[in-house]
Amino acid sequence: MIKIDEKEFKFTFSRSSGAGGQNINKVNSKATLIWAIDDSISISSFVKERFKLKYKRFISDNLVIISSQKNRSQAQNIEDCKNKLHEYLSTVEFLPKKRRETKPTKGSVKKRLDSKKKKSLIKKMRRDNY
């Protein structure tokens, strides 16, 4: 599990969109997490590179920007932003396993060829009748 120092995060707040009545018009509950990924000392350069490749949509000017307006509370939206970031980082923490090529089994090849012969026989019989 990757641990990132809280001091590396910067938060901005704004009004949420959508339904919510008077509360939405006066409370800045939407939280936006801003994290300078290149300046971070909490994660390795390999994880940084994999993150940048996989999550380009969250990166602007080498800043990771994640926002949340799911909850009515600013504190809950801050936690949601942090959880999202940790979830994304956990997907790129380890290198994916390389796929080893395998050959199809003799049984599967025979089954495929038999089904092709059966299909062609059905079509041939349709042709001869008309």
VMD Tcl script that builds the backbone (N, CA, C; Angstrom):
set m [mol new atoms 390]
animate dup $m
set s [atomselect $m all]
$s set {name element resname resid chain x y z} {
  {N N MET 1 A 0.840 -1.181 0.000}
  {CA C MET 1 A 0.000 0.000 0.000}
  {C C MET 1 A 0.889 1.249 0.000}
  {N N ILE 2 A 0.581 2.160 -0.857}
  {CA C ILE 2 A 1.361 3.384 -0.998}
  {C C ILE 2 A 0.839 4.429 -0.013}
  {N N LYS 3 A 1.756 5.012 0.731}
  {CA C LYS 3 A 1.412 6.076 1.677}
  {C C LYS 3 A 1.978 7.383 1.135}
  {N N ILE 4 A 1.129 8.389 1.060}
  {CA C ILE 4 A 1.562 9.700 0.587}
  {C C ILE 4 A 1.368 10.695 1.728}
  {N N ASP 5 A 2.374 11.522 1.942}
  {CA C ASP 5 A 2.312 12.531 2.990}
  {C C ASP 5 A 1.203 13.534 2.671}
  {N N GLU 6 A 0.382 13.840 3.665}
  {CA C GLU 6 A -0.741 14.766 3.501}
  {C C GLU 6 A -0.272 16.162 3.074}
  {N N LYS 7 A 0.969 16.512 3.395}
  {CA C LYS 7 A 1.492 17.832 3.065}
  {C C LYS 7 A 1.657 18.021 1.557}
  {N N GLU 8 A 1.701 16.918 0.817}
  {CA C GLU 8 A 1.867 16.998 -0.638}
  {C C GLU 8 A 0.572 17.382 -1.344}
  {N N PHE 9 A -0.567 17.295 -0.652}
  {CA C PHE 9 A -1.864 17.594 -1.249}
  {C C PHE 9 A -2.235 19.054 -1.035}
  {N N LYS 10 A -2.884 19.601 -2.036}
  {CA C LYS 10 A -3.475 20.933 -1.909}
  {C C LYS 10 A -4.935 20.777 -2.320}
  {N N PHE 11 A -5.822 21.396 -1.593}
  {CA C PHE 11 A -7.242 21.291 -1.898}
  {C C PHE 11 A -7.815 22.651 -2.240}
  {N N THR 12 A -8.710 22.656 -3.216}
  {CA C THR 12 A -9.499 23.841 -3.521}
  {C C THR 12 A -10.960 23.443 -3.402}
  {N N PHE 13 A -11.809 24.416 -3.134}
  {CA C PHE 13 A -13.223 24.126 -2.918}
  {C C PHE 13 A -14.078 25.043 -3.772}
  {N N SER 14 A -15.201 24.505 -4.222}
  {CA C SER 14 A -16.134 25.288 -5.030}
  {C C SER 14 A -17.538 24.747 -4.809}
  {N N ARG 15 A -18.481 25.407 -5.395}
  {CA C ARG 15 A -19.868 24.977 -5.235}
  {C C ARG 15 A -20.137 23.777 -6.122}
  {N N SER 16 A -20.866 22.817 -5.565}
  {CA C SER 16 A -21.224 21.624 -6.319}
  {C C SER 16 A -22.328 21.943 -7.309}
  {N N SER 17 A -22.421 21.127 -8.344}
  {CA C SER 17 A -23.510 21.287 -9.303}
  {C C SER 17 A -24.609 20.291 -8.964}
  {N N GLY 18 A -25.757 20.464 -9.576}
  {CA C GLY 18 A -26.844 19.520 -9.387}
  {C C GLY 18 A -27.831 19.955 -8.329}
  {N N ALA 19 A -28.730 19.043 -8.007}
  {CA C ALA 19 A -29.801 19.324 -7.054}
  {C C ALA 19 A -29.239 19.462 -5.645}
  {N N GLY 20 A -29.948 20.175 -4.789}
  {CA C GLY 20 A -29.510 20.330 -3.407}
  {C C GLY 20 A -30.159 21.507 -2.718}
  {N N GLY 21 A -30.970 22.246 -3.462}
  {CA C GLY 21 A -31.701 23.350 -2.851}
  {C C GLY 21 A -30.801 24.495 -2.452}
  {N N GLN 22 A -31.183 25.169 -1.366}
  {CA C GLN 22 A -30.456 26.355 -0.922}
  {C C GLN 22 A -29.036 26.025 -0.473}
  {N N ASN 23 A -28.827 24.812 0.030}
  {CA C ASN 23 A -27.508 24.419 0.519}
  {C C ASN 23 A -26.457 24.525 -0.581}
  {N N ILE 24 A -26.828 24.115 -1.782}
  {CA C ILE 24 A -25.885 24.112 -2.905}
  {C C ILE 24 A -25.463 25.530 -3.272}
  {N N ASN 25 A -26.364 26.497 -3.082}
  {CA C ASN 25 A -26.090 27.877 -3.482}
  {C C ASN 25 A -25.198 28.635 -2.512}
  {N N LYS 26 A -24.979 28.104 -1.326}
  {CA C LYS 26 A -24.212 28.871 -0.347}
  {C C LYS 26 A -23.023 28.143 0.260}
  {N N VAL 27 A -22.863 26.841 -0.028}
  {CA C VAL 27 A -21.793 26.061 0.595}
  {C C VAL 27 A -20.832 25.541 -0.474}
  {N N ASN 28 A -19.528 25.743 -0.275}
  {CA C ASN 28 A -18.511 25.217 -1.183}
  {C C ASN 28 A -18.144 23.803 -0.746}
  {N N SER 29 A -18.930 22.821 -1.196}
  {CA C SER 29 A -18.706 21.452 -0.730}
  {C C SER 29 A -17.911 20.602 -1.719}
  {N N LYS 30 A -17.790 21.043 -2.954}
  {CA C LYS 30 A -17.007 20.283 -3.936}
  {C C LYS 30 A -15.523 20.435 -3.618}
  {N N ALA 31 A -14.824 19.315 -3.495}
  {CA C ALA 31 A -13.389 19.340 -3.181}
  {C C ALA 31 A -12.589 18.915 -4.408}
  {N N THR 32 A -11.500 19.609 -4.663}
  {CA C THR 32 A -10.595 19.266 -5.755}
  {C C THR 32 A -9.198 19.078 -5.177}
  {N N LEU 33 A -8.671 17.871 -5.341}
  {CA C LEU 33 A -7.335 17.538 -4.849}
  {C C LEU 33 A -6.326 17.872 -5.939}
  {N N ILE 34 A -5.275 18.586 -5.578}
  {CA C ILE 34 A -4.199 18.922 -6.508}
  {C C ILE 34 A -2.910 18.360 -5.919}
  {N N TRP 35 A -2.226 17.540 -6.724}
  {CA C TRP 35 A -1.026 16.848 -6.234}
  {C C TRP 35 A 0.058 16.934 -7.296}
  {N N ALA 36 A 1.193 17.476 -6.934}
  {CA C ALA 36 A 2.334 17.572 -7.853}
  {C C ALA 36 A 3.048 16.230 -7.859}
  {N N ILE 37 A 2.741 15.417 -8.860}
  {CA C ILE 37 A 3.247 14.032 -8.908}
  {C C ILE 37 A 4.764 14.001 -9.070}
  {N N ASP 38 A 5.336 14.905 -9.842}
  {CA C ASP 38 A 6.785 14.883 -10.066}
  {C C ASP 38 A 7.575 15.272 -8.820}
  {N N ASP 39 A 6.988 16.099 -7.980}
  {CA C ASP 39 A 7.670 16.544 -6.760}
  {C C ASP 39 A 7.502 15.571 -5.598}
  {N N SER 40 A 6.688 14.559 -5.773}
  {CA C SER 40 A 6.398 13.630 -4.683}
  {C C SER 40 A 7.594 12.731 -4.389}
  {N N ILE 41 A 7.904 12.594 -3.095}
  {CA C ILE 41 A 8.988 11.697 -2.686}
  {C C ILE 41 A 8.424 10.404 -2.091}
  {N N SER 42 A 7.088 10.317 -2.045}
  {CA C SER 42 A 6.438 9.164 -1.422}
  {C C SER 42 A 6.356 7.945 -2.333}
  {N N ILE 43 A 6.434 8.165 -3.642}
  {CA C ILE 43 A 6.306 7.033 -4.567}
  {C C ILE 43 A 7.514 6.980 -5.492}
  {N N SER 44 A 7.756 5.788 -6.022}
  {CA C SER 44 A 8.922 5.589 -6.891}
  {C C SER 44 A 8.665 6.156 -8.281}
  {N N SER 45 A 9.724 6.335 -9.018}
  {CA C SER 45 A 9.608 6.876 -10.376}
  {C C SER 45 A 8.880 5.910 -11.309}
  {N N PHE 46 A 9.021 4.594 -11.034}
  {CA C PHE 46 A 8.330 3.595 -11.864}
  {C C PHE 46 A 6.819 3.728 -11.717}
  {N N VAL 47 A 6.370 3.909 -10.481}
  {CA C VAL 47 A 4.932 4.065 -10.229}
  {C C VAL 47 A 4.441 5.367 -10.849}
  {N N LYS 48 A 5.231 6.424 -10.761}
  {CA C LYS 48 A 4.869 7.706 -11.364}
  {C C LYS 48 A 4.651 7.549 -12.867}
  {N N GLU 49 A 5.598 6.868 -13.525}
  {CA C GLU 49 A 5.496 6.695 -14.981}
  {C C GLU 49 A 4.273 5.869 -15.364}
  {N N ARG 50 A 4.022 4.773 -14.633}
  {CA C ARG 50 A 2.841 3.952 -14.923}
  {C C ARG 50 A 1.562 4.746 -14.676}
  {N N PHE 51 A 1.544 5.560 -13.621}
  {CA C PHE 51 A 0.373 6.392 -13.328}
  {C C PHE 51 A 0.135 7.389 -14.461}
  {N N LYS 52 A 1.208 8.026 -14.921}
  {CA C LYS 52 A 1.079 9.017 -15.989}
  {C C LYS 52 A 0.568 8.396 -17.286}
  {N N LEU 53 A 0.991 7.165 -17.555}
  {CA C LEU 53 A 0.531 6.486 -18.767}
  {C C LEU 53 A -0.931 6.073 -18.681}
  {N N LYS 54 A -1.316 5.557 -17.522}
  {CA C LYS 54 A -2.672 5.017 -17.384}
  {C C LYS 54 A -3.723 6.087 -17.116}
  {N N TYR 55 A -3.364 7.123 -16.364}
  {CA C TYR 55 A -4.346 8.130 -15.955}
  {C C TYR 55 A -3.995 9.510 -16.490}
  {N N LYS 56 A -3.793 9.609 -17.796}
  {CA C LYS 56 A -3.482 10.885 -18.436}
  {C C LYS 56 A -4.590 11.906 -18.231}
  {N N ARG 57 A -5.821 11.424 -18.147}
  {CA C ARG 57 A -6.967 12.329 -18.072}
  {C C ARG 57 A -7.000 13.158 -16.780}
  {N N PHE 58 A -6.267 12.716 -15.746}
  {CA C PHE 58 A -6.236 13.450 -14.483}
  {C C PHE 58 A -5.040 14.395 -14.365}
  {N N ILE 59 A -4.168 14.387 -15.366}
  {CA C ILE 59 A -2.925 15.150 -15.266}
  {C C ILE 59 A -2.969 16.369 -16.178}
  {N N SER 60 A -2.631 17.518 -15.583}
  {CA C SER 60 A -2.550 18.759 -16.331}
  {C C SER 60 A -1.346 19.537 -15.791}
  {N N ASP 61 A -0.401 19.857 -16.629}
  {CA C ASP 61 A 0.826 20.575 -16.233}
  {C C ASP 61 A 1.551 19.860 -15.089}
  {N N ASN 62 A 1.669 18.542 -15.183}
  {CA C ASN 62 A 2.313 17.689 -14.168}
  {C C ASN 62 A 1.649 17.785 -12.797}
  {N N LEU 63 A 0.396 18.172 -12.759}
  {CA C LEU 63 A -0.397 18.175 -11.535}
  {C C LEU 63 A -1.535 17.174 -11.693}
  {N N VAL 64 A -1.706 16.314 -10.698}
  {CA C VAL 64 A -2.829 15.379 -10.698}
  {C C VAL 64 A -4.007 16.116 -10.073}
  {N N ILE 65 A -5.126 16.160 -10.799}
  {CA C ILE 65 A -6.307 16.880 -10.330}
  {C C ILE 65 A -7.471 15.901 -10.253}
  {N N ILE 66 A -7.946 15.672 -9.036}
  {CA C ILE 66 A -9.071 14.764 -8.799}
  {C C ILE 66 A -10.105 15.530 -7.984}
  {N N SER 67 A -11.357 15.495 -8.436}
  {CA C SER 67 A -12.394 16.221 -7.702}
  {C C SER 67 A -13.517 15.277 -7.302}
  {N N SER 68 A -14.251 15.708 -6.274}
  {CA C SER 68 A -15.386 14.941 -5.783}
  {C C SER 68 A -16.465 15.897 -5.304}
  {N N GLN 69 A -17.703 15.620 -5.722}
  {CA C GLN 69 A -18.841 16.397 -5.253}
  {C C GLN 69 A -19.987 15.447 -4.913}
  {N N LYS 70 A -19.608 14.216 -4.570}
  {CA C LYS 70 A -20.582 13.165 -4.310}
  {C C LYS 70 A -21.372 13.424 -3.027}
  {N N ASN 71 A -20.709 13.965 -2.029}
  {CA C ASN 71 A -21.342 14.167 -0.728}
  {C C ASN 71 A -21.675 15.633 -0.494}
  {N N ARG 72 A -22.528 15.899 0.501}
  {CA C ARG 72 A -22.885 17.274 0.835}
  {C C ARG 72 A -21.871 17.905 1.774}
  {N N SER 73 A -20.998 17.080 2.324}
  {CA C SER 73 A -20.012 17.562 3.281}
  {C C SER 73 A -18.650 17.730 2.612}
  {N N GLN 74 A -17.998 18.836 2.914}
  {CA C GLN 74 A -16.676 19.109 2.365}
  {C C GLN 74 A -15.662 18.067 2.843}
  {N N ALA 75 A -15.733 17.702 4.121}
  {CA C ALA 75 A -14.793 16.727 4.694}
  {C C ALA 75 A -14.946 15.354 4.029}
  {N N GLN 76 A -16.178 14.945 3.756}
  {CA C GLN 76 A -16.394 13.654 3.091}
  {C C GLN 76 A -15.873 13.682 1.660}
  {N N ASN 77 A -16.017 14.813 0.988}
  {CA C ASN 77 A -15.499 14.928 -0.377}
  {C C ASN 77 A -13.973 14.923 -0.397}
  {N N ILE 78 A -13.344 15.493 0.632}
  {CA C ILE 78 A -11.881 15.437 0.746}
  {C C ILE 78 A -11.439 13.983 0.879}
  {N N GLU 79 A -12.092 13.243 1.750}
  {CA C GLU 79 A -11.772 11.817 1.939}
  {C C GLU 79 A -12.003 11.032 0.652}
  {N N ASP 80 A -13.077 11.360 -0.060}
  {CA C ASP 80 A -13.379 10.672 -1.316}
  {C C ASP 80 A -12.276 10.919 -2.341}
  {N N CYS 81 A -11.762 12.144 -2.408}
  {CA C CYS 81 A -10.654 12.456 -3.326}
  {C C CYS 81 A -9.419 11.629 -2.984}
  {N N LYS 82 A -9.094 11.572 -1.702}
  {CA C LYS 82 A -7.927 10.798 -1.267}
  {C C LYS 82 A -8.110 9.319 -1.577}
  {N N ASN 83 A -9.309 8.790 -1.339}
  {CA C ASN 83 A -9.586 7.378 -1.621}
  {C C ASN 83 A -9.456 7.078 -3.112}
  {N N LYS 84 A -9.960 7.985 -3.938}
  {CA C LYS 84 A -9.838 7.801 -5.389}
  {C C LYS 84 A -8.369 7.732 -5.800}
  {N N LEU 85 A -7.565 8.664 -5.282}
  {CA C LEU 85 A -6.140 8.691 -5.630}
  {C C LEU 85 A -5.452 7.404 -5.204}
  {N N HIS 86 A -5.726 6.945 -3.982}
  {CA C HIS 86 A -5.105 5.708 -3.503}
  {C C HIS 86 A -5.564 4.495 -4.322}
  {N N GLU 87 A -6.810 4.521 -4.749}
  {CA C GLU 87 A -7.329 3.437 -5.591}
  {C C GLU 87 A -6.600 3.408 -6.937}
  {N N TYR 88 A -6.418 4.586 -7.543}
  {CA C TYR 88 A -5.715 4.664 -8.819}
  {C C TYR 88 A -4.259 4.228 -8.664}
  {N N LEU 89 A -3.614 4.665 -7.581}
  {CA C LEU 89 A -2.212 4.296 -7.354}
  {C C LEU 89 A -2.049 2.798 -7.110}
  {N N SER 90 A -3.028 2.188 -6.444}
  {CA C SER 90 A -2.917 0.747 -6.175}
  {C C SER 90 A -2.995 -0.076 -7.455}
  {N N THR 91 A -3.653 0.465 -8.498}
  {CA C THR 91 A -3.727 -0.278 -9.762}
  {C C THR 91 A -2.411 -0.253 -10.529}
  {N N VAL 92 A -1.568 0.755 -10.274}
  {CA C VAL 92 A -0.297 0.865 -11.001}
  {C C VAL 92 A 0.905 0.583 -10.112}
  {N N GLU 93 A 0.654 0.149 -8.883}
  {CA C GLU 93 A 1.748 -0.078 -7.933}
  {C C GLU 93 A 2.713 -1.161 -8.407}
  {N N PHE 94 A 2.174 -2.233 -8.979}
  {CA C PHE 94 A 3.000 -3.354 -9.427}
  {C C PHE 94 A 2.918 -3.500 -10.939}
  {N N LEU 95 A 4.002 -3.989 -11.528}
  {CA C LEU 95 A 4.007 -4.262 -12.962}
  {C C LEU 95 A 3.014 -5.369 -13.281}
  {N N PRO 96 A 2.255 -5.254 -14.376}
  {CA C PRO 96 A 1.349 -6.343 -14.738}
  {C C PRO 96 A 2.153 -7.549 -15.225}
  {N N LYS 97 A 1.606 -8.734 -14.991}
  {CA C LYS 97 A 2.281 -9.955 -15.439}
  {C C LYS 97 A 2.290 -10.008 -16.955}
  {N N LYS 98 A 3.398 -10.487 -17.511}
  {CA C LYS 98 A 3.480 -10.630 -18.959}
  {C C LYS 98 A 2.738 -11.891 -19.374}
  {N N ARG 99 A 2.033 -11.797 -20.490}
  {CA C ARG 99 A 1.274 -12.938 -20.995}
  {C C ARG 99 A 2.217 -13.903 -21.682}
  {N N ARG 100 A 2.073 -15.173 -21.315}
  {CA C ARG 100 A 2.853 -16.218 -21.971}
  {C C ARG 100 A 2.011 -16.836 -23.065}
  {N N GLU 101 A 2.535 -16.853 -24.261}
  {CA C GLU 101 A 1.774 -17.422 -25.368}
  {C C GLU 101 A 1.638 -18.925 -25.186}
  {N N THR 102 A 0.449 -19.422 -25.499}
  {CA C THR 102 A 0.199 -20.861 -25.419}
  {C C THR 102 A -0.389 -21.342 -26.737}
  {N N LYS 103 A -0.215 -22.637 -26.992}
  {CA C LYS 103 A -0.797 -23.229 -28.189}
  {C C LYS 103 A -2.172 -23.792 -27.828}
  {N N PRO 104 A -3.091 -23.780 -28.799}
  {CA C PRO 104 A -4.386 -24.407 -28.521}
  {C C PRO 104 A -4.206 -25.923 -28.377}
  {N N THR 105 A -5.020 -26.525 -27.521}
  {CA C THR 105 A -4.913 -27.972 -27.313}
  {C C THR 105 A -5.403 -28.720 -28.539}
  {N N LYS 106 A -4.966 -29.973 -28.682}
  {CA C LYS 106 A -5.387 -30.780 -29.825}
  {C C LYS 106 A -6.896 -30.953 -29.840}
  {N N GLY 107 A -7.464 -31.118 -28.656}
  {CA C GLY 107 A -8.917 -31.288 -28.548}
  {C C GLY 107 A -9.679 -30.067 -29.031}
  {N N SER 108 A -9.197 -28.875 -28.664}
  {CA C SER 108 A -9.896 -27.657 -29.078}
  {C C SER 108 A -9.764 -27.432 -30.583}
  {N N VAL 109 A -8.608 -27.763 -31.162}
  {CA C VAL 109 A -8.421 -27.637 -32.611}
  {C C VAL 109 A -9.366 -28.584 -33.328}
  {N N LYS 110 A -9.440 -29.855 -32.858}
  {CA C LYS 110 A -10.328 -30.857 -33.469}
  {C C LYS 110 A -11.784 -30.421 -33.381}
  {N N LYS 111 A -12.177 -29.894 -32.229}
  {CA C LYS 111 A -13.555 -29.448 -32.022}
  {C C LYS 111 A -13.897 -28.304 -32.979}
  {N N ARG 112 A -12.956 -27.357 -33.152}
  {CA C ARG 112 A -13.175 -26.226 -34.054}
  {C C ARG 112 A -13.319 -26.694 -35.498}
  {N N LEU 113 A -12.432 -27.596 -35.913}
  {CA C LEU 113 A -12.491 -28.082 -37.292}
  {C C LEU 113 A -13.753 -28.903 -37.543}
  {N N ASP 114 A -14.166 -29.705 -36.547}
  {CA C ASP 114 A -15.395 -30.486 -36.691}
  {C C ASP 114 A -16.610 -29.573 -36.847}
  {N N SER 115 A -16.656 -28.500 -36.056}
  {CA C SER 115 A -17.806 -27.586 -36.157}
  {C C SER 115 A -17.812 -26.880 -37.512}
  {N N LYS 116 A -16.620 -26.566 -38.060}
  {CA C LYS 116 A -16.546 -25.938 -39.376}
  {C C LYS 116 A -17.041 -26.894 -40.469}
  {N N LYS 117 A -16.639 -28.176 -40.338}
  {CA C LYS 117 A -17.087 -29.166 -41.327}
  {C C LYS 117 A -18.599 -29.339 -41.282}
  {N N LYS 118 A -19.132 -29.359 -40.069}
  {CA C LYS 118 A -20.578 -29.536 -39.890}
  {C C LYS 118 A -21.336 -28.358 -40.493}
  {N N LYS 119 A -20.861 -27.139 -40.248}
  {CA C LYS 119 A -21.484 -25.935 -40.802}
  {C C LYS 119 A -21.458 -25.962 -42.326}
  {N N SER 120 A -20.288 -26.328 -42.899}
  {CA C SER 120 A -20.171 -26.332 -44.356}
  {C C SER 120 A -21.064 -27.412 -44.971}
  {N N LEU 121 A -21.199 -28.536 -44.275}
  {CA C LEU 121 A -22.083 -29.613 -44.762}
  {C C LEU 121 A -23.533 -29.151 -44.782}
  {N N ILE 122 A -23.941 -28.447 -43.734}
  {CA C ILE 122 A -25.310 -27.916 -43.666}
  {C C ILE 122 A -25.561 -26.966 -44.825}
  {N N LYS 123 A -24.606 -26.072 -45.093}
  {CA C LYS 123 A -24.760 -25.098 -46.175}
  {C C LYS 123 A -24.744 -25.774 -47.539}
  {N N LYS 124 A -23.919 -26.834 -47.665}
  {CA C LYS 124 A -23.845 -27.576 -48.932}
  {C C LYS 124 A -25.160 -28.275 -49.214}
  {N N MET 125 A -25.752 -28.838 -48.168}
  {CA C MET 125 A -27.038 -29.544 -48.343}
  {C C MET 125 A -28.140 -28.555 -48.734}
  {N N ARG 126 A -28.111 -27.339 -48.245}
  {CA C ARG 126 A -29.086 -26.323 -48.627}
  {C C ARG 126 A -28.960 -25.992 -50.113}
  {N N ARG 127 A -27.721 -25.896 -50.565}
  {CA C ARG 127 A -27.440 -25.531 -51.939}
  {C C ARG 127 A -27.949 -26.606 -52.900}
  {N N ASP 128 A -27.692 -27.875 -52.614}
  {CA C ASP 128 A -28.040 -28.989 -53.508}
  {C C ASP 128 A -29.553 -29.167 -53.644}
  {N N ASN 129 A -30.317 -28.805 -52.626}
  {CA C ASN 129 A -31.750 -28.999 -52.661}
  {C C ASN 129 A -32.451 -27.980 -53.525}
  {N N TYR 130 A -31.883 -26.823 -53.759}
  {CA C TYR 130 A -32.587 -25.786 -54.501}
  {C C TYR 130 A -31.924 -25.477 -55.789}
}
mol reanalyze $m
mol bondsrecalc $m
mol representation Tube
mol addrep $m
